[in-house]
Amino acid sequence: MLDIKVLRDNPDAVKAGAIKKRLADRVQAVDRALAIDAELRAMIPGLDALRSEQKNFGKTMGKLSPAERETALARQKDLKAEIGALEEREKTLRAELEQQLALVPNVPDPEVPDGKDDTENVEVKRHGQVRTFDFTPRAHYDLAEAQGWVDFLRAANMAGSRNYILFGDLALLHDAVLRFAVELMVQRGFVPVDPPLLVRDQAMFGTGFFPGGEEQTYRCERDGLNLIGTAEVPVTSLHGGEMLTEDQLPKKYVARSACFRREAGTHGKDTRGLYRVHQFQKVEQVVIDVADQERSIRHHHDIVANAEALLQACDLPYRIVAVCGGDLGVPQAMKYDIETWMPSRNAYCETHSASRFYDYQARRLDLRYRPKDGGKVQFCHTLNNTVIASPRVLIPLLENHQLPDGRVVVPAALRPYLGGREVLGKPLG
């Protein structure tokens, strides 16, 4: 969440940020938070004065006459009741202030483009050549079904729509690209983490998914737990409530995990194939560092470059877009999406998202550090980015590297994970 000082100092900028994110309904939370804050600030001096009077009571009792003592005791009783009522009000107001601040979106950076949704994201880079086929290419689902690599019908019978079962070479390719992603990140200095898949509401709140993301989350209400939609949640929460030291930073983590998403609100959209599914695997990179805006921006470019390195190693054409305000989530200050070319969709489609948050998540997680110069304790800055998400990445891998006979060429970077094999599948009739 934002520091209340940001709202006090520049409420118009915070409101403009909410409007830029197409979250106009959150604007009123700014006004409510400021009104509660004003009441609290007006109350505190009087409450402190009453506490001071109560504290000094014992020092004066010995100097009072019996009659004065009786009056003083009556005053002390009144003081206790008055302080108790004010403290209860203070507690209520602070809880209400936290609730309102939780609704206020992070302020988007000035470089965030204006726009209503993902159709107005702005391309900033393109890499690789889109393949021109001299044969009619198969969509990934046709190719994979013909090879016996995927079964959507049995998966739907077993688990409902938007599920799948991978077999044989496709299951191996799925594992290979995930293993390659983890090893690439370890080589680049990231510490591997195997995180929990079920987390408490606090972790979802701390990373900015709650409130607002409950409908997309599989919730285990009986146990008060939630299935994660990304390892960002448990990994960013690793040090929640801790006081780190500056020499412990930056923390760079990479996590491979199963992920789950309800896909609420997408009825009838992307129903065929592996593009939009309920269960998937992701390799996620998370960075936690000092409160330095320029350093956060450098980290942001670095984590995008990490994902680019994987796509380049897999010889997949892609582009990078700056996400516009209307497509930017509540907690992000800036986000880049990487979109990989998918021939069956005749478009670049999202495969990665890289976000910077500054201290927005850290404040919610109470994630702080002590500067080495002995200065004031600071909240950390956090960032994250997908290294790879599968099975979605299998779409461009199959479609861009298919041969006329239905077999698939394995990118050189993945061959060590597949026993050195250069081609997967059998010739199709």
N, C-alpha and C positions, 0 to 999 in steps of 0.2 A: 504494500500500500504506500501511498504518498505520505511524506512528512506533513503534519498539520501546518507547519510553517510555510510550505509551498502554497497551500490553499490561502493562508492569511496574506501572504505577500503578493500573490498574483492569481486571484480566483478566476479572472477572465481568461487567462491562458489555460487553466485547468478545464474550464467549461468549453473553451474552443477546441481543446484536445478531444473531449468526449464527443462533441459534435462532428469533428473530423473523422472519428471512428464510427460514425453513424450510431452513436449510443446516446442520443439526446435524452432518453429517459433517465440517464444517470446524472444529468446536470443538476437535478433537484437535490441529489445527495450532497453536492458541494455546498449548497445553501444550508441544508440541514446540519451538515457537519460544522459549518462556521457558526451557526446559531447555537448549537450545543457547546462548542468551544468557547463562545463569548459568555455564555451562562456560567460555565466552569471557571473561567478566568475572573469573572466578577465575584464569584462565591468564595474563592480560595483565600483572599486577604482577610475577609471576615471570619472564616473558619479558623485560620491561623491565629487571629487575635483572640478568639475564644479559647483555643487550646493553650495559648500563652497565659491567659488569665487563669485557666484551670491549673496549669503547671505551677504558677506562683502562689496558689492558694495556701499550700502548706507553710510557706515562708512567713506568712503574715498572721497565721492563726494564733501563735503564742503571744502576740502583741495586742490581741483584741480582748475587750471586756466580755463578760458572759453574754450580755445583751447583743453586742456586736458579733460575737461568735455565732449566736443563733441565727442572726440575719445572714452571716457569711455562709453558714451551712445550707440555708435555704437557697442562697444564690448558687452554691456549688451543685445542688440538686438540679436546679433549673439549667445550669450550664451543661451538665451531663446529658440531659434530655435534648437540649438544643444542639449540642455537638453530635449526638447520635443521629438525630434527624438529618442534619446537614451531611454527615458522612454517608448515610444511606442514599441521600440524593446524589452526592458526588459519585458513589459507586454506580448508581443507575445511569448517570450522565456519561461516565467513562465507557460503560458497556455500549450505550447508544452511539457514542462517538466512534467506537471501533466498528460497529455495524455499518455506519454510514461511510467511513473511510474505506471499508472493504468493498463498497460499491463504486467508488471513484476510480475510473480507469487511469492507467499510467499515461503521462503526457507524451504523445508521439514526437519524435525528433523533427526538427524543421525539414529534414531531407525526405521525410515520408511523403510520397505523392498523394495528392487529393484524389478521391475516387470512391465510388459507391460499393464496388465488390471486386472479385478477382478478375473480371473482364477489363478492369481499368488499372491493373498492375502494370508497372513500367519496366520494359526490358532494359537491362544494363550491360548484358554480355551474352554472347553466343559462341559456342565452341563445337567443332566437329561438323562434318558434312552429312546432311540427310541422305540416306542411301536411295539411289534410283534402281529399282528392280527391273531385270529383263525377263521376269516371269511374274505370275500372279502370286503375291505373297499371301500366306495364311495368317489369320488372326491367331493370337497365342492360344485361345481356347480350342480352336479347330485343330491346330497343330498338336497341342498337348493331348487332346482327347484321341486323336488318330494314333498317337504314339503309345497310348495307354498310360500316360503320365499323370492324369488328373481325373477325378470323378466328382462331379458336382451333384449328380442325382442322389447317390448314396449318402453324401454329406448332408444334403437337404433333408433326406428321410431321417437321418440320425440326429441332426442338430438344427434344422431349419434353414431358411434361405441365407444367402451371403456366406456360406461355408463351403469348404473344399477339402479334398483329400489328395495329397501328392504321393506319387509312386515312383519307384525306380530312379531313373536318371534325373528327373526333375526334382525329386526329394534331395538327391545328392547335390544338384546345382544350387538349390535353395540353401543347403548347409554350407556349401563351398563359398558362396559370396558373403555370407555372414561371418564365416571364419576369417576370410581374407580381410574383411572390414576391421575386425577386432585386432588382428595382427598388424595391420597398417597403422592403427591408432597407437598401439603399444610401441611400435617403432618410433612414433612421433612424440613419445614421452607421456602418454596417457596411462593412468593406472586402471587396470581392468577391475570391474565390480560385477558381482552377481547379486542383484538386489531382490527384495521381496516383490511379489506380484500383487499382493493384497496390502493395502495401506489404510490407515485411519483417515477420518475426515480432515484432521489437522494438516496432514501432508498435502491433501488436495486443495485445502484453503491456502496453505502457505505458498504453493506454487501458482496460485491464481486460477485454478480450475473450478473451485467453488468460491463464492456462489456464481451460478450461471451455467456450469457445465454438467449439472446433475443428470440432465436428460440423455447425455451421451455416455454416461458411465454405468457400467454394470455394478449395482450396489448390493452388497450382502448385508441387508439391514439387520438381520438377526444377530450378526456378529459385529456390527458397526464398522465394516470394512468395505473397501472398494477395489475392484480389479483395475489395474493401471492401464491407461491408454498410451503411455510412454514411460520409459525408464527415467525421464526427466524428473518425474514426481519423487520417487524414492531417493534418487541420487542427489538431487538438489537439496533434499531434506536431510541428507546424511548428517550435517553439522548444525541442524536447527537447534536453537537454544544454547549453542556453545559460544565460548569466547576464544577465538583463534588469536594467534599472534601474527604480525605481518610477515615474519620470516617463514611461516607455514604456507604462505600464499605465493603464487596461485596454486589452487587445487585443480588438477585436470583428471577427469574420470571418463572412462568409456564403459558402457554396459550393454550387454546383449540380453534381451528379455523378450518373452511373449508379451503381447499387448492386446487389449480388448476394447472395442468401441461399438456402441449400440447402433450407430448410424441413424439415429432418430431424425425424422424429417427428410429422409432421402428415398422414400417409397417410390419405386419405379425408375430410379436414377441409377445408371451404371450397374444394372442387375446381372449382366452377363460377364463371366470371366473373373479375373483376379484383381480387378482394379479397386473395388470397394467391398471389403469383407469385414467380418466381425472379429476375427482373430488373426493376428499376424505376428511377425518377429521384427524387431528393430535393433539396430546398433546405434546407441545414442551417445553423443559427446556432451559433457557438461564442464563448464569452467566457473570457478569461484575465485574472485580476486579482490584486490583493494578497491576502494571507492575513488576511482580515477576514470573520468569519462573518456579521455583519449586512449587510455589503456584498454578500456572496454571495446572501443571501436576497433582497435588493432586486433584484439582477440576475435571480434566478430568476423573480420576479414580472414583471419587464420582458420577459423573453423569452417567457413565456406570453402576455403582452399583445400581443406582435408577431404571434404565430400567430392570436390571436383577431381582430386587425385584418384579417387576410386572410380569415378565414372570414366575418366580418361584411360585408366588401366583396363577397364572393361570395353573400351572403344565404343562408347555410347555418346551420340550427339545430345547436347543439352543447351539450355539457356538459363540465365539467372534473371529474376525479376525483383524489383523493389516493390514490396507489398504496399498497396495503397491504404489510406486510412480506414475505408469501409471494410477491408478484408483483414485488418489488424486486430488481434485479440485484445482483451481487457488489459493483461499485464505487460504486453510488449511495448517498448519504446521505438523499436525498429525491427523489421524482419525482411529477410531475403528468402524467396522460394527458389529452389532449383527444379526445373521442369525438364524431363527427359523425353526425347522423341519416341512416340509410339505409333508405328505405321498404321495399325488397325484403327486408330482413332484420328489419324491424319493430323496430329497436333503434338505440341510439347505439353506434357502433363506433369503435375506436381509429384515429385518423388522425395523431396527434402524441404525442410523449413529450418532456417537459422535465425535465432532471436536473441536480442539483447534487452535486458530489463533494468539495468543500473541497480538501484537498491530496492526496487519494488517488491520482489520476492523475498529478499533478505529481511525486510522489515516485518513481513508477515510471519516469517520463520524465526525471527529473533536470532538472526545469523550475523554475528559481529566479530570484529577483530580489534586488537590493541596495536596502534601504530608503534613502530620501533623507536620513534623520537619521543615517546612518552606523551604524545598529544591525546586529544579527546577520542574516546572509543567511537568507532565508525561501523556502520552497516556495510557488509560486503556488496560487491556487484556480482551478478550471475548472468550466464549465457548458456545457450544450448543449441545443438544442431543434430539432425539426423545424419549418421554416416551412411546408413543404408536401411531401407525398409523392404521386407520381403513377405508375401509373394509379389508385391507390386512391381519390384524391380525385375522380376522374371518376365514381365510383359515385354519391355524393351530388349532384354537379353535374348529371348526366343525370337522375337519378330525381326530385330535388326540383324541377327546372325544366322538366320535360317538359310538353308540351301534349297535349290529347286526341288530336290527329292524329299524334302521334309525333315532332313537331319539338321542339326544345329551345331555350328562351329563354337568351340569353347575359347573365350578370350585367353591369351597366353598367361595372364596374371592368375587365372583360376585353375589352370591345368595341374599345378602341384597338389591341389586339394581334391582332384579327381583322378588320381593315379597316373597323371601324365596324359590322359586322353585328350585328343584334339577335337573330336566330333562325338556328339551324343545322338542316340536314336538309330533307327533303321530306315532304309529307303521306303518311302510310302508309294503305293501304287497310284 
